[in-house]
Structures are given as C-alpha cells and as structure tokens.
Amino acid sequence: MEWLNYHHLHYFWMVAKEGSLRKAAEKLHVSQPSISAQLRALETALGEPLFRRSGRTKALTDAGQIAFSYAEEIFSLGRELLNTLSQHPTAKALRFSVGVTDSVPKLVAHEILRPVFAMPHSVHVICREGKVEDLLAQLAAHRLDIVLSDEPASSSVKVKVFNHPLGESGVTFCARPPLAARLRKGFPRSLHDAPAFVPTENTALRRSLENWFRANRIRPRVMGEFEDVALMKAMVAEEDVFMAVPSVIVREVVTRYGLAVIGASNNCKAQFFAIAAERRIAHPAVQLITSKAQSLLSS
C-alpha cells in the first residue's frame, strides 16, 4: 500500500498558497532547490504535474487544484487538532461541516442551525456556501456532513444522496412601509402590475411564486431578479418594490431592513431539506437539526 508523503504535500501547499518557490522558501526557511526536489517527488508519486508556469508565478493545473483542496482540508484539520488539544485536551469539539446552497436565505439557514450552538458539548461548525452541484460533490466525498437546500436533490444527480425534509413555510410579501400600506388594500390582487424584485428562475422559491401568481391571475411588474437573496433584501429596503420571503423569517426581515408586511399566503410554499449521504442520520448535530426544524418552520 502506498502512503502519501505529507512533508512533500506541505511544501506543495505552501508554494500553491504563496504563488512562487521564492516566497515559499522564505516562509519555510529552506532553499528553493530543496522545495523543487520535494515537489518533483510529490508529482512523481501522484503521477500528475501539479503546476504550470504562468509568467513569474506558478499556477495550479487541474490536478493541482484537486490536490490543493485536499491539502487545505488536511492542514486545516491539523490546526484544529492543535487548537482543540491546547484548549480542551480531554474533550474534542464535535466537527460539523454543513453546506448551504446559495438559494437558501441566510436568515433561514441561521434559524435551522441555531440549535447546534446550544448543544451541551462543544461543536466546531464549518459552513460552506455554493451551488448545489458543487456541494453535493463535496458531500459525496465526505467533506460535508449535510447540505441545506430549498429543494430536494434530483434523482439525476450522479452521487447517491438522501433527502430529509426539514419542513415548509408559507410566504409573506413585504415592502417599504408606504408601498406596503398601498398594496395591503385588496391583497393579493393589489400585487398585479406592482413593481417587484424576485429570485432568479433557477430557484425553487421563484417557481413556487410563479405558480401562485398564475393561480391568482397576478402578473407583477418584475423590476429585478436576484440570485443573492440577501442583496435583494438590501435593495428592497431602498426601492419602491415588493418581495416575498419565507414567513418563518419575516419578523427578522422587517426589523432588520425597515420593511412592512403586505400580506401572506400559506398556499405559496418555501420548502427546506437536509441532504445527506446516509439514509439513517448518525451525526448528532444533523439529528438535532432535523428534529427541531419541523416545529421551527411550522411556527
């Protein structure tokens, strides 16, 4: 069985971070030829070139990008080990790595994750945000414990994952107080031809909104589409437009952004899922989230 030389990997990691042999050599207090020899040995062991020349700097190849992501994780765990043992030598913090798709509102993610920070033993939470495809790939590689998403993983994904429903929330429509006061009269018909900001078409909430608008024969005047839900909220706070948010976070939204409620609907739903690599969840933090989320989202 072949073993990876972590000394070589550490030299590679430093060169990749610093962008050049010279800077890495200065950080490591070794000579450039010594680092070059270590890199060649690592490339020989892996069977792939890890760097390509880009001007005066070294750029990562595709194989180098993969190796660097693993090196980041490995040496991050090493730092975590040192920190844990120096602070609590007899009680290691529970590591919980969670991916949050960029279509899940940050306030919703916070509410779902909140119980984890109240667990009786220490938990080290690592949150990563991104596209669902990228996060599912990390889940399959066991670099994440769960992925929080506003829609289930499709059966067409190439990795084996399991969808655990966390619950669903109705939707509340909000705007700045003057516009909200006008649109509150005659809701929901008042939303017809009213200026609106909506999520982009690739999101579950956008599809749910469109179905609800269609059922109520409402066609808002869409002034903007946003992939970043937090940016959309910030923009609504400054513009005369309305938007829709999951009702579970409406109090926080109206308080934080100075908005007012127009009206709500329980027929338009925002759903949330914990996607895991296992059918029966074993991780204590994931068990806690799935048990608490249902009551949170229905309240």
Buried (B, 14 or more C-beta within 10 A) or exposed (E): EEEEEEEBBBBBBBBBBBBEBBBBBEEBEBEBEEBBEBBEBBBEBBEBBBBEEEEEBBEBBEBBEBBBBBBEBBBEEEEBEEEBEEEEEEEBBBBBBBBBBBBBBBBBBBBBBEBBEEEEEEBEBBBBBBBBEBBBBBBBEEBBBBBBBBBBBEEEBEEEBBBBBBBBBBBBBBBBEEBBEBBBEEBBEBBBEBBBBBBBEEBBBBEBBEEBBEEBEBEBEEBBBBBBBEEBBBBBBEBEBBBBBBBBBBEBBBEEBEBBBBBBBEEBBBBBBBBBBBEEBEBBBBEBBBEBBEEBBEE
